[in-house]
Amino acid sequence: MKIALDAMGGDHAPAHPVAAAVQALARFPQIERLVLVGDEEAVRRELAVHGAQPSDRLHIFHASQVIEMTDSAVEAVRKKKDSSLCRAVDLVKEGAVDAVVSAGNTGALVAACTIKLRTLPGVDRAGLACPMPSRSGVWLLLDAGASVDARAEHLLAYGCMGSIYAQHILGIPSPRVGLLSVGTEESKGNELTKEAFPLLQQAPIHFIGNVEGHGLFEGAADVVVCDGFVGNITLKTAESLAKTTFKWIKEEIQANPLRMAGALLAKGAFQTIKKKTSADEYGGALLLGVNGICVKAHGSSSVHALFNSLRVACESVTRQVNPLIIEALSPQKHSPAP
Amino acid sequence: MKIALDAMGGDHAPAHPVAAAVQALARFPQIERLVLVGDEEAVRRELAVHGAQPSDRLHIFHASQVIEMTDSAVEAVRKKKDSSLCRAVDLVKEGAVDAVVSAGNTGALVAACTIKLRTLPGVDRAGLACPMPSRSGVWLLLDAGASVDARAEHLLAYGCMGSIYAQHILGIPSPRVGLLSVGTEESKGNELTKEAFPLLQQAPIHFIGNVEGHGLFEGAADVVVCDGFVGNITLKTAESLAKTTFKWIKEEIQANPLRMAGALLAKGAFQTIKKKTSADEYGGALLLGVNGICVKAHGSSSVHALFNSLRVACESVTRQVNPLIIEALSPQKHSPAP
């Protein structure tokens, strides 16, 4: 398989993307070619840091522009045609690669994929499926922020697409799909969730009704569907709280030598849970609903997070969920059971 | 001051409310009278557990009905007129007490207060102001779930009311008010936040613009304004993740005797942070915008959480923010600066 990586995307570009590319090539033999898209000179310099250089498996595709995190999404895609982000998506469109990974501007990536690759038949809006930790494993938050002001039919499509992702990529048989709301009863929620609830009930998925914030990390559902505004805030709140809690514990431990000695003995426990709650471990979010494979990594991605995003891209290329999504959302399948 | 406590509200009623009442009376001499509202016999039985009985400072007000957590809010308020929750709010309305505290059905409590006490002039919808922990102290999440599908003018009122609460009850001079959104730039957000942003900019508060989920626990703002749907999910997600993280750490520590020994030495650090991140410590959420003082405690409140909710009620009675809210939201003040 061939994968394009936006070498200029994210807060630590090109250093982190280039380092992740070198690691991924060493680890994943199934990658026939990894294309680093971005400023050729800057990318070559970073490659040299790792004693690497372009090869049959590692290409550089020069792009002269960079979409900044502060750029307006649609405008940036229209105006910065030679940006690393746009060129990387172009490579998918042209069939030169099987998937694209970027830690760049989320809005611009969603816009570029939607404009250039188009959405799948039956899908009106793409949604970011973000894997999150639970007691027993992983659950999917969808939409984690691809688009705000969703309508009920978008949540329905997210439920169907998320169910397919969870089953075929995460390997969860008959994934439990929940609707994120303020109470578990059907009557609890806002206008959007109340309208989406009966649609999800009639969909060919294992819909378990509303789930609350309380249940998310206890494994209340395998797929949690929500509007991108709510999803993005939920995601960022959770990530920030997990990080902050460990920072606070560390500060308290360092306040006292006895505690420091104790923490040293218990270090393994912290490391396991820190790893479990770290966004870096879960790889990027797959943009579901576009006609191509696109993985969005965090803007602040570490090398390890980008490496994991490349892993998600590999899995997505191998498991090809788009044909299943098209089938599930085809008009025949879509109509409620008689 | 006189305070009514819904003795039948919450998952552990009447045991927890009664125990909290006994503790609060011992601790807060400023409470002249605490009225336990609920089934008299059940309340007497619980009082006996603590070797307590009705007195000048501790009254029982019999109410024959209980509003369940699953009851529909408005319907319950209309039909269960002799419920502990409704009777407790009635006592505020009649001026028999200065404040009410309940761990009962949130929707029913908001409905009872809105219907019986009415909203303050200039306020269309009440909002729950929930104190949360940050690096440096406490911040307010508002609305934490009093009402969903808010409009921009509701968020404006939340910003003004939250600012007054933070200044006069939490003692933060010139509180920084932020609007919860998916990006810090003014252009980032959904229809609601984009409409609310300029209104908050023109309000007589220290508005600092959008804040993201990432910044909440790092103290990005003193008051964070959002729709009740988003606020409730944010609150529950944060509470659940904090709890779950500690549970996971505990499980990992117990997997190994060396870790257990270490954890014992570092115990103080855990306890401090567990306390810091525990919802129990912050007391209940004040329902801002109704013509009376009402504190909502968690349905699952511990005795300590209910005790802290009674503390919040005492502070609110002493500091009386409603006249300041009325003044801030009066039409003269409300119009934008020339």
Interface residues (C-beta under 8 A of the other chain):
Chain A: T70 S72 R135 G145 V148 D149 L180 S181 V182 E185 S187 G189 N190 E191 E212 G213 H214 G215 L216 F217 E218 C226 D227 G228 F229 V230 N232 I233 T234 L235 K236 T237 A238 E239 S240 L241 A242 T244 T245 W248 I249 E252 I253 A255 N256 L258 R259 M260 A261 G262 A263 L264 L265 A266 K267 G268 A269 F270 T272 I273 K276 T277
Chain B: T70 S72 R135 G145 V148 D149 L180 S181 V182 E185 S187 G189 N190 E191 E212 G213 H214 G215 L216 F217 E218 C226 D227 G228 F229 V230 N232 I233 T234 L235 K236 T237 A238 E239 S240 L241 A242 T244 T245 W248 I249 E252 I253 A255 N256 L258 R259 M260 A261 G262 A263 L264 L265 A266 K267 G268 A269 F270 T272 I273 K276 T277
